[in-house]
Amino acid sequence: MSVLALFASPDGDASATTEFLRVVAALRAVGASVRLVECGKGVGVLSSAERALSADGERYLAALGDDGVRAEPDVDVAGAIASASSIVAALDPKRTGLPPLFRLRTGAAPGPGDLEALLAAGQVTLG
């Protein structure tokens, strides 16, 4: 299983960020191939040397780093989505939530405007 972990939240210290990192670390611990990508307002939140995470968030991020998973701030997000078999996302809690559900096709890169819709969506599915 190839999991794309999309991080788009501007708040590194939020409990939701810590929970997201816990889930990503758990996926890696059970053998999933994980790619952690920062996008939108989340760029630099995890990868910056000046990041401000909770103590548990730092611990989960360090465990991921020890296992070879690093936050990637500048990547082709559409290409990363196309190569993923699963997606877990931490989106901006202040996003619009519209559309309520955004569906991505497995094995296909999102089209023009789709990344903005993904980052604003209430929920995101792949399949």
Wavefront OBJ file of the C-alpha trace (Angstrom):
o trace
v 0.000 0.000 0.000
v 1.311 3.411 -1.004
v -0.062 6.143 1.269
v 0.175 9.821 0.419
v -0.013 11.892 3.606
v -1.035 15.406 2.546
v -0.405 18.097 5.151
v -2.079 21.444 4.434
v -2.721 22.880 7.889
v -1.026 26.118 8.961
v -1.066 25.095 12.659
v 1.742 22.763 13.715
v 0.811 22.850 17.404
v -2.847 21.865 16.911
v -4.087 18.605 18.385
v -5.297 17.651 14.884
v -1.711 17.942 13.602
v -0.447 15.685 16.372
v -3.193 13.147 15.621
v -2.384 13.277 11.896
v 1.304 12.559 12.605
v 0.302 9.740 14.970
v -1.807 8.135 12.237
v 0.962 8.518 9.645
v 3.504 6.984 12.053
v 1.093 4.107 12.766
v 0.638 3.455 9.037
v 4.410 3.340 8.607
v 4.755 1.058 11.651
v 2.460 -1.536 10.052
v 4.539 -1.530 6.877
v 2.743 0.945 4.626
v 4.893 2.919 2.228
v 4.303 6.543 3.252
v 5.113 9.807 1.520
v 4.567 12.947 3.624
v 3.900 16.001 1.445
v 3.281 19.558 2.577
v 0.962 21.609 0.385
v -1.140 24.738 0.514
v -0.917 26.525 3.869
v 0.992 23.560 5.319
v 4.175 24.173 3.311
v 7.039 24.587 5.782
v 5.009 23.769 8.896
v 6.601 20.317 9.318
v 9.806 20.748 7.328
v 10.987 24.078 8.726
v 13.810 24.150 11.265
v 11.689 26.661 13.220
v 8.582 24.451 13.309
v 6.307 24.682 16.330
v 4.846 21.247 17.045
v 3.557 19.778 20.278
v 5.970 17.502 22.157
v 4.057 14.449 20.894
v 4.011 15.868 17.365
v 7.798 16.253 17.477
v 8.109 12.670 18.725
v 5.947 11.271 15.903
v 7.765 13.353 13.284
v 11.132 12.163 14.657
v 9.950 8.525 14.518
v 8.924 9.016 10.902
v 12.310 10.595 10.151
v 14.103 7.660 11.785
v 12.156 5.432 9.399
v 13.150 7.501 6.358
v 9.935 9.532 5.998
v 10.571 13.268 5.707
v 8.132 16.099 5.094
v 8.506 17.250 1.487
v 7.601 20.933 1.022
v 8.006 21.455 -2.717
v 6.740 18.566 -4.805
v 4.438 17.897 -7.717
v 1.323 17.252 -5.625
v -0.725 16.150 -8.642
v 1.928 13.570 -9.542
v 2.117 12.379 -5.940
v -1.665 11.900 -5.898
v -1.545 9.954 -9.169
v 0.991 7.495 -7.740
v -0.796 6.939 -4.409
v -3.095 4.036 -3.609
v -4.414 5.764 -0.459
v -4.546 9.306 0.870
v -4.701 10.653 4.393
v -5.002 14.423 4.688
v -4.663 17.123 7.327
v -6.362 20.103 5.752
v -6.654 23.698 6.941
v -9.302 23.746 9.688
v -10.477 27.135 8.344
v -11.114 25.825 4.815
v -14.552 26.368 3.300
v -15.547 22.694 3.393
v -16.892 23.024 -0.139
v -17.344 20.743 -1.827
v -18.397 18.574 1.131
v -16.796 15.529 -0.543
v -14.082 15.676 -3.193
v -13.384 12.471 -5.121
v -10.023 11.782 -6.734
v -9.538 9.005 -9.297
v -6.981 6.346 -8.442
v -3.955 6.502 -10.729
v -4.891 9.852 -12.253
v -3.408 13.265 -11.627
v -5.921 15.925 -10.603
v -6.854 18.351 -13.335
v -6.675 22.150 -13.403
v -8.412 23.622 -10.369
v -8.710 20.263 -8.638
v -5.895 20.948 -6.148
v -7.629 24.108 -4.948
v -10.898 22.180 -4.602
v -9.111 19.392 -2.719
v -7.594 21.857 -0.231
v -10.993 23.489 0.376
v -13.049 20.259 0.550
v -14.759 18.928 3.626
v -13.538 15.376 2.932
v -11.333 13.793 0.272
v -11.580 10.266 -1.111
v -9.484 8.328 -3.587
v -11.040 5.702 -5.768
l 1 2 3 4 5 6 7 8 9 10 11 12 13 14 15 16 17 18 19 20 21 22 23 24 25 26 27 28 29 30 31 32 33 34 35 36 37 38 39 40 41 42 43 44 45 46 47 48 49 50 51 52 53 54 55 56 57 58 59 60 61 62 63 64 65 66 67 68 69 70 71 72 73 74 75 76 77 78 79 80 81 82 83 84 85 86 87 88 89 90 91 92 93 94 95 96 97 98 99 100 101 102 103 104 105 106 107 108 109 110 111 112 113 114 115 116 117 118 119 120 121 122 123 124 125 126 127
